[in-house]
Amino acid sequence: MSRFSNCEALVLRLRSTGEANREAFFLTSDAGIIRSTVYGGAKSKLRAFVSQFHSGILYLYHDPVRNSYKVQDFDVKNWRPLLRESFERSMTALAISETILASFGGGGNWQESLKIATASLDVLETADDDEAKRIFVHFLWGWAEFLGIQPDTNKIYVEGTDAAALRWLKVTSAVEPPLLSRYAIDKISLEFAKNFCTRLLANNLGSYLKSWNW
């Protein structure tokens, strides 16, 4: 088997390792979550390309002895610079990334997982504050379906149930992110929908993610 490979990938998380290198966590179309080392200092071209929320074609070298990966190159197709220009967009993108990592990329259908993630981030990049939260809730509800834990909205009973929230989740479940702005929901109902989705996922993941609190 070749030690060199390439695939579609999204940068989910970065952290420093050593004096100049970084550790990158990718969601890939071929192997799900991959942790790989990015070598190079602050002025490195590769370091600039491998930036959180960027997606494109990832070129990897695999060391079978150490079972480790090294980033050889990253051909960025989607830079998404506007995600960092708004607190709400940035926090939403972070919450989406952390949700994917916590659920190990979805557990199997990596191409569909990558499609769901990139579709939400693409729309999020130009969203206003209210739209950002709608995109996040929509992602969570869709991710619950992807994980196979989404309940039947016709059979849901929750104490203090907000009918508008459940109706919005049901109506938008088959809606693609670019069309989400057509479906209005008041702030109180949206907050209920968010809490409902995060509790649902927390029960599945075994913990409530801090990145959901914003």
C-alpha positions as a Markdown table, in Angstrom:
| # | Residue | x | y | z |
|---|---|---|---|---|
| 1 | Met | 0.0 | 0.0 | 0.0 |
| 2 | Ser | 1.3 | 3.5 | -0.9 |
| 3 | Arg | 2.3 | 5.7 | 1.9 |
| 4 | Phe | 1.1 | 8.7 | 0.0 |
| 5 | Ser | -2.6 | 9.5 | -0.4 |
| 6 | Asn | -4.9 | 12.4 | -1.1 |
| 7 | Cys | -8.6 | 13.1 | -0.4 |
| 8 | Glu | -11.2 | 15.8 | 0.2 |
| 9 | Ala | -10.8 | 17.3 | 3.7 |
| 10 | Leu | -12.0 | 19.9 | 6.1 |
| 11 | Val | -9.8 | 21.4 | 8.9 |
| 12 | Leu | -11.7 | 21.0 | 12.1 |
| 13 | Arg | -9.2 | 21.8 | 14.8 |
| 14 | Leu | -5.6 | 23.0 | 15.1 |
| 15 | Arg | -3.2 | 23.1 | 18.1 |
| 16 | Ser | 0.5 | 23.8 | 18.6 |
| 17 | Thr | 2.9 | 21.0 | 19.0 |
| 18 | Gly | 6.6 | 21.7 | 19.6 |
| 19 | Glu | 8.2 | 25.0 | 18.8 |
| 20 | Ala | 7.0 | 25.5 | 15.3 |
| 21 | Asn | 4.7 | 22.6 | 14.3 |
| 22 | Arg | 1.0 | 22.1 | 14.6 |
| 23 | Glu | -1.3 | 19.2 | 15.0 |
| 24 | Ala | -4.3 | 19.3 | 12.7 |
| 25 | Phe | -7.6 | 17.3 | 12.9 |
| 26 | Phe | -9.3 | 16.8 | 9.5 |
| 27 | Leu | -12.6 | 15.4 | 8.5 |
| 28 | Thr | -11.8 | 13.5 | 5.3 |
| 29 | Ser | -13.9 | 11.9 | 2.6 |
| 30 | Asp | -12.0 | 8.6 | 2.7 |
| 31 | Ala | -11.0 | 7.9 | 6.3 |
| 32 | Gly | -13.1 | 10.1 | 8.6 |
| 33 | Ile | -11.2 | 11.9 | 11.3 |
| 34 | Ile | -7.5 | 12.0 | 10.7 |
| 35 | Arg | -4.9 | 13.7 | 13.0 |
| 36 | Ser | -1.8 | 14.8 | 11.2 |
| 37 | Thr | 1.3 | 17.0 | 11.8 |
| 38 | Val | 1.8 | 20.2 | 9.9 |
| 39 | Tyr | 5.5 | 21.1 | 9.9 |
| 40 | Gly | 6.7 | 24.7 | 9.4 |
| 41 | Gly | 6.9 | 28.0 | 11.2 |
| 42 | Ala | 4.6 | 31.0 | 11.2 |
| 43 | Lys | 5.7 | 32.1 | 7.8 |
| 44 | Ser | 5.2 | 28.7 | 6.2 |
| 45 | Lys | 3.0 | 28.5 | 3.2 |
| 46 | Leu | 1.6 | 25.1 | 4.3 |
| 47 | Arg | 0.8 | 26.5 | 7.7 |
| 48 | Ala | -1.2 | 29.3 | 6.1 |
| 49 | Phe | -3.1 | 26.8 | 4.0 |
| 50 | Val | -3.9 | 24.4 | 6.8 |
| 51 | Ser | -6.2 | 26.8 | 8.7 |
| 52 | Gln | -9.3 | 26.0 | 10.6 |
| 53 | Phe | -12.5 | 25.7 | 8.5 |
| 54 | His | -10.5 | 25.6 | 5.2 |
| 55 | Ser | -11.5 | 22.7 | 2.9 |
| 56 | Gly | -9.9 | 21.3 | -0.2 |
| 57 | Ile | -7.7 | 18.4 | -1.3 |
| 58 | Leu | -5.4 | 17.1 | 1.4 |
| 59 | Tyr | -2.1 | 15.3 | 0.5 |
| 60 | Leu | -0.8 | 13.0 | 3.2 |
| 61 | Tyr | 2.2 | 10.9 | 4.0 |
| 62 | His | 1.6 | 7.9 | 6.3 |
| 63 | Asp | 4.3 | 6.4 | 8.4 |
| 64 | Pro | 3.1 | 2.8 | 9.0 |
| 65 | Val | 5.7 | 2.1 | 11.8 |
| 66 | Arg | 4.5 | 5.0 | 13.9 |
| 67 | Asn | 1.0 | 5.0 | 12.5 |
| 68 | Ser | 1.3 | 8.8 | 12.1 |
| 69 | Tyr | 0.4 | 11.2 | 9.3 |
| 70 | Lys | 2.2 | 14.2 | 7.9 |
| 71 | Val | 0.6 | 16.9 | 5.7 |
| 72 | Gln | 2.5 | 17.1 | 2.4 |
| 73 | Asp | 0.3 | 19.7 | 0.9 |
| 74 | Phe | -3.2 | 21.2 | 1.1 |
| 75 | Asp | -4.9 | 22.5 | -2.1 |
| 76 | Val | -7.5 | 24.8 | -0.6 |
| 77 | Lys | -10.8 | 25.1 | -2.5 |
| 78 | Asn | -12.8 | 27.0 | 0.1 |
| 79 | Trp | -11.0 | 29.5 | 2.4 |
| 80 | Arg | -14.1 | 30.9 | 4.3 |
| 81 | Pro | -12.3 | 34.0 | 5.6 |
| 82 | Leu | -15.6 | 35.7 | 6.7 |
| 83 | Leu | -16.2 | 33.1 | 9.4 |
| 84 | Arg | -13.6 | 34.9 | 11.5 |
| 85 | Glu | -15.0 | 38.4 | 11.1 |
| 86 | Ser | -18.1 | 37.8 | 13.3 |
| 87 | Phe | -18.2 | 36.4 | 16.8 |
| 88 | Glu | -21.5 | 34.6 | 16.1 |
| 89 | Arg | -20.2 | 33.1 | 12.8 |
| 90 | Ser | -16.9 | 32.1 | 14.4 |
| 91 | Met | -18.6 | 30.5 | 17.4 |
| 92 | Thr | -21.1 | 28.6 | 15.3 |
| 93 | Ala | -18.3 | 27.3 | 13.0 |
| 94 | Leu | -16.4 | 26.1 | 16.1 |
| 95 | Ala | -19.5 | 24.4 | 17.6 |
| 96 | Ile | -20.1 | 22.6 | 14.3 |
| 97 | Ser | -16.5 | 21.4 | 14.2 |
| 98 | Glu | -16.4 | 20.3 | 17.8 |
| 99 | Thr | -19.7 | 18.4 | 17.3 |
| 100 | Ile | -18.2 | 16.5 | 14.4 |
| 101 | Leu | -15.1 | 15.7 | 16.3 |
| 102 | Ala | -17.0 | 14.5 | 19.4 |
| 103 | Ser | -19.1 | 12.1 | 17.2 |
| 104 | Phe | -16.0 | 10.8 | 15.4 |
| 105 | Gly | -17.1 | 12.3 | 12.1 |
| 106 | Gly | -20.4 | 10.6 | 12.0 |
| 107 | Gly | -19.2 | 7.0 | 12.2 |
| 108 | Gly | -19.0 | 5.8 | 8.6 |
| 109 | Asn | -20.4 | 7.6 | 5.6 |
| 110 | Trp | -17.5 | 10.1 | 5.4 |
| 111 | Gln | -18.5 | 11.7 | 2.1 |
| 112 | Glu | -22.0 | 12.5 | 3.4 |
| 113 | Ser | -20.5 | 13.8 | 6.6 |
| 114 | Leu | -18.2 | 16.1 | 4.8 |
| 115 | Lys | -21.1 | 17.3 | 2.6 |
| 116 | Ile | -23.2 | 18.2 | 5.6 |
| 117 | Ala | -20.4 | 20.1 | 7.3 |
| 118 | Thr | -19.2 | 22.1 | 4.3 |
| 119 | Ala | -22.8 | 23.0 | 3.2 |
| 120 | Ser | -23.5 | 24.5 | 6.6 |
| 121 | Leu | -20.1 | 26.4 | 6.7 |
| 122 | Asp | -20.6 | 27.8 | 3.2 |
| 123 | Val | -23.9 | 29.4 | 4.1 |
| 124 | Leu | -22.7 | 30.5 | 7.5 |
| 125 | Glu | -19.9 | 32.6 | 6.1 |
| 126 | Thr | -22.2 | 35.3 | 4.9 |
| 127 | Ala | -24.9 | 34.9 | 7.6 |
| 128 | Asp | -26.0 | 37.6 | 10.0 |
| 129 | Asp | -26.2 | 36.9 | 13.8 |
| 130 | Asp | -29.8 | 35.6 | 13.7 |
| 131 | Glu | -29.1 | 33.4 | 10.7 |
| 132 | Ala | -26.0 | 32.0 | 12.3 |
| 133 | Lys | -28.0 | 30.5 | 15.1 |
| 134 | Arg | -30.6 | 29.1 | 12.7 |
| 135 | Ile | -27.9 | 27.5 | 10.7 |
| 136 | Phe | -26.4 | 25.9 | 13.8 |
| 137 | Val | -29.7 | 24.5 | 15.0 |
| 138 | His | -30.4 | 23.2 | 11.5 |
| 139 | Phe | -27.0 | 21.5 | 11.5 |
| 140 | Leu | -27.6 | 19.9 | 14.9 |
| 141 | Trp | -31.0 | 18.5 | 13.8 |
| 142 | Gly | -29.6 | 17.2 | 10.5 |
| 143 | Trp | -26.6 | 15.7 | 12.3 |
| 144 | Ala | -28.9 | 13.9 | 14.7 |
| 145 | Glu | -30.6 | 12.4 | 11.7 |
| 146 | Phe | -27.2 | 11.5 | 10.2 |
| 147 | Leu | -26.3 | 9.7 | 13.5 |
| 148 | Gly | -29.6 | 7.9 | 13.5 |
| 149 | Ile | -30.9 | 9.4 | 16.7 |
| 150 | Gln | -33.4 | 12.0 | 15.4 |
| 151 | Pro | -36.8 | 11.3 | 16.9 |
| 152 | Asp | -40.1 | 11.4 | 15.1 |
| 153 | Thr | -41.4 | 14.9 | 15.5 |
| 154 | Asn | -45.0 | 13.6 | 15.3 |
| 155 | Lys | -44.4 | 11.5 | 18.5 |
| 156 | Ile | -42.3 | 13.9 | 20.6 |
| 157 | Tyr | -43.5 | 15.0 | 24.0 |
| 158 | Val | -41.4 | 17.3 | 26.0 |
| 159 | Glu | -42.6 | 19.1 | 29.1 |
| 160 | Gly | -43.1 | 22.7 | 28.2 |
| 161 | Thr | -42.9 | 21.8 | 24.5 |
| 162 | Asp | -42.7 | 24.7 | 22.1 |
| 163 | Ala | -44.9 | 23.7 | 19.2 |
| 164 | Ala | -43.4 | 26.3 | 16.9 |
| 165 | Ala | -39.9 | 25.0 | 17.6 |
| 166 | Leu | -40.8 | 21.4 | 16.8 |
| 167 | Arg | -42.8 | 22.5 | 13.7 |
| 168 | Trp | -39.8 | 24.5 | 12.4 |
| 169 | Leu | -37.5 | 21.5 | 13.0 |
| 170 | Lys | -39.9 | 19.2 | 11.1 |
| 171 | Val | -40.4 | 21.6 | 8.2 |
| 172 | Thr | -36.7 | 22.5 | 7.7 |
| 173 | Ser | -35.4 | 18.9 | 8.1 |
| 174 | Ala | -35.3 | 18.4 | 4.3 |
| 175 | Val | -34.3 | 22.0 | 3.5 |
| 176 | Glu | -30.8 | 22.7 | 2.2 |
| 177 | Pro | -28.8 | 25.3 | 4.1 |
| 178 | Pro | -28.9 | 28.0 | 1.3 |
| 179 | Leu | -32.7 | 28.0 | 1.5 |
| 180 | Leu | -33.0 | 28.2 | 5.3 |
| 181 | Ser | -33.4 | 31.9 | 5.4 |
| 182 | Arg | -36.9 | 31.5 | 3.9 |
| 183 | Tyr | -38.2 | 29.8 | 7.1 |
| 184 | Ala | -38.7 | 32.2 | 9.9 |
| 185 | Ile | -38.8 | 31.3 | 13.6 |
| 186 | Asp | -39.0 | 33.6 | 16.7 |
| 187 | Lys | -36.0 | 33.8 | 19.0 |
| 188 | Ile | -37.7 | 32.1 | 21.9 |
| 189 | Ser | -38.7 | 29.1 | 19.8 |
| 190 | Leu | -35.3 | 29.0 | 18.2 |
| 191 | Glu | -33.7 | 28.8 | 21.6 |
| 192 | Phe | -36.0 | 26.0 | 22.6 |
| 193 | Ala | -35.0 | 24.2 | 19.4 |
| 194 | Lys | -31.4 | 24.7 | 20.1 |
| 195 | Asn | -31.7 | 23.3 | 23.7 |
| 196 | Phe | -33.7 | 20.4 | 22.5 |
| 197 | Cys | -31.1 | 19.5 | 19.8 |
| 198 | Thr | -28.1 | 19.9 | 22.1 |
| 199 | Arg | -29.8 | 17.7 | 24.8 |
| 200 | Leu | -30.5 | 15.1 | 22.2 |
| 201 | Leu | -26.9 | 15.0 | 21.0 |
| 202 | Ala | -25.5 | 15.2 | 24.6 |
| 203 | Asn | -27.4 | 12.1 | 25.5 |
| 204 | Asn | -25.9 | 10.3 | 22.5 |
| 205 | Leu | -22.3 | 11.6 | 23.0 |
| 206 | Gly | -22.3 | 11.2 | 26.7 |
| 207 | Ser | -21.5 | 14.8 | 27.5 |
| 208 | Tyr | -22.6 | 18.4 | 26.8 |
| 209 | Leu | -20.1 | 20.3 | 24.7 |
| 210 | Lys | -18.9 | 23.7 | 26.0 |
| 211 | Ser | -18.8 | 25.0 | 22.4 |
| 212 | Trp | -22.6 | 24.8 | 22.3 |
| 213 | Asn | -22.9 | 27.6 | 24.9 |
| 214 | Trp | -22.8 | 30.9 | 23.1 |
